[in-house]
Amino acid sequence: MSGRSGVGGRRRRPRRDRMTRLGIIGSGSIGAGLASLASAAGHDVRIANSRGPESLAGLVAELGPGVQAATVEEAAAFGDLTILAVPLSAYGSLPIQELSGRTVLSTGNYYPSRDGRIPELDSLDLTTAEYESTVLPGAVIVKAFNNIVAHHIPSLARPAEAQDRSGMAVFGDSTEAKQLVAQVIGDLGFDAVDCGPLAESWRTEPESGAYTLVYAADSEGFSSDYTADPGAPVPADRLRELVAASTRAKVAEREF
């Protein structure tokens, strides 16, 4: 199911007096879904992929008037926040100079079957977010949206006044960076939940107690076919409890 499903029917919010400018690197389901929600919230977005701006013409036409195609370097340097929605194996090819000193929202996870084995992660010496900080020196990494499947992002996004609004875990070592990310997460339709520093971000990594299953409407059905699950709201207080009770996965044994 596309990460953009359900977005077209959402009530578009009025544009705000002050827009946040977002650069998004990655045009798959997560990147496109976040771009669509950001456009609906009145943000100015530049989206990029490894194939170049010309490959994004059709997607940009779908995402809304606030979204424009860009090169990876342009998206990395654009505006107030850069969002990474690419595989962990692609982080080494990202433009370090443009990302240095910037707040970077990383949505990624470590999947050995896709990314290859990474000793620092298998040994639990580092969380994925801490490892990303070593790959992107100078970038101020904040971790969020890594514990939710792509199509649940638009399906669970709600206005600020909604009673069934979900929480979204946020990890980071910079209070200022987390505040910026929390503002954007709120605009996208979720309540940001500060869950601590990057060293604690294992709590929402794959196979942890606060990974994607927490947003499932039917846990058994989700396990057999997650793409068919519509998602279920997880209030911020409940998410905080789940994150606190999470157990760390044995990453060296992870095969997917």
C-alpha positions, 0 to 999 in steps of 0.5 A, spaced: 500 500 500 502 506 498 505 511 503 500 516 500 494 512 501 488 516 505 492 523 504 487 526 499 481 525 503 484 529 509 482 536 511 487 541 509 489 545 514 490 553 513 496 555 511 500 558 517 503 565 517 510 562 518 512 556 514 517 551 516 522 549 510 523 542 510 528 538 505 526 531 504 531 526 502 527 519 499 521 519 495 519 512 497 512 511 501 515 514 508 518 520 504 512 522 500 507 521 505 511 526 510 511 530 504 504 530 503 502 531 510 507 537 510 504 540 504 497 540 507 500 543 513 502 549 510 510 547 509 514 549 504 518 542 501 523 540 497 524 533 496 529 529 492 532 522 490 538 519 488 535 519 480 534 526 480 529 532 480 526 530 473 524 523 476 520 526 481 515 530 476 509 526 477 510 525 484 510 532 486 504 533 482 500 529 486 503 531 493 501 538 493 503 546 491 508 546 497 512 541 494 518 541 489 523 537 486 530 538 488 537 535 488 539 531 494 544 537 495 539 542 495 534 538 499 539 537 504 541 544 505 534 547 504 530 550 510 529 549 517 530 541 517 532 535 513 528 529 513 532 522 511 527 517 508 532 512 505 536 506 507 541 506 512 546 503 507 545 510 503 547 514 509 554 514 506 553 517 500 549 523 503 552 530 502 556 531 509 558 538 508 550 540 506 548 536 512 553 539 517 550 543 523 543 542 521 537 538 525 536 532 521 530 527 522 532 520 521 526 515 520 531 509 518 532 502 521 538 497 521 535 491 516 541 487 515 538 483 509 538 490 506 544 494 509 549 488 510 552 486 517 554 492 521 559 490 527 557 496 531 550 495 531 550 487 532 555 488 538 550 493 541 555 498 542 551 503 538 544 504 537 542 506 529 541 513 531 548 513 534 551 510 528 548 515 523 551 520 527 558 517 526 556 516 518 554 524 518 559 528 522 556 534 524 549 533 523 544 533 529 540 527 529 533 526 531 530 519 531 522 519 529 517 515 525 522 509 525 517 505 528 511 506 524 509 502 517 509 507 511 501 507 510 500 508 518 503 515 517 497 518 513 492 514 516 493 515 523 495 523 522 490 527 526 488 535 527 491 537 534 484 538 537 482 530 535 481 526 541 484 520 537 491 523 536 497 518 536 503 519 539 510 519 536 516 517 539 522 522 539 529 521 541 535 526 540 541 529 544 539 536 543 533 539 546 533 545 541 533 540 535 528 536 538 523 542 539 524 543 532 522 536 530 516 536 535 513 542 532 514 539 525 511 532 528 505 536 531 504 539 524 504 533 521 498 530 525 502 527 531 503 528 538 511 528 539 513 524 545 520 526 548 523 519 549 530 521 551 537 521 548 539 517 542 542 512 546 535 510 548 533 510 541 533 502 541 527 502 544 523 503 538 528 499 533 526 493 530 524 487 534 523 492 540 517 493 545 515 499 541 516 497 534 511 498 528 506 493 532 504 498 537 500 502 531 496 495 529 489 495 529 489 487 529 496 484 531 495 477 528 492 480 522 498 485 522 503 479 522 500 476 517 499 482 512 501 488 515 499 492 508 492 490 510 492 493 517 488 500 517 492 502 524 489 504 530 491 510 534 496 510 540 495 516 545 501 519 547 501 517 554 500 509 552 506 510 547 510 513 553 508 507 557 510 502 551 517 505 550 519 505 557 517 498 558 521 496 551 526 491 551 532 491 547 533 486 541 538 481 540 541 485 534 546 480 532 541 475 531 536 479 526 536 476 519 531 481 516 
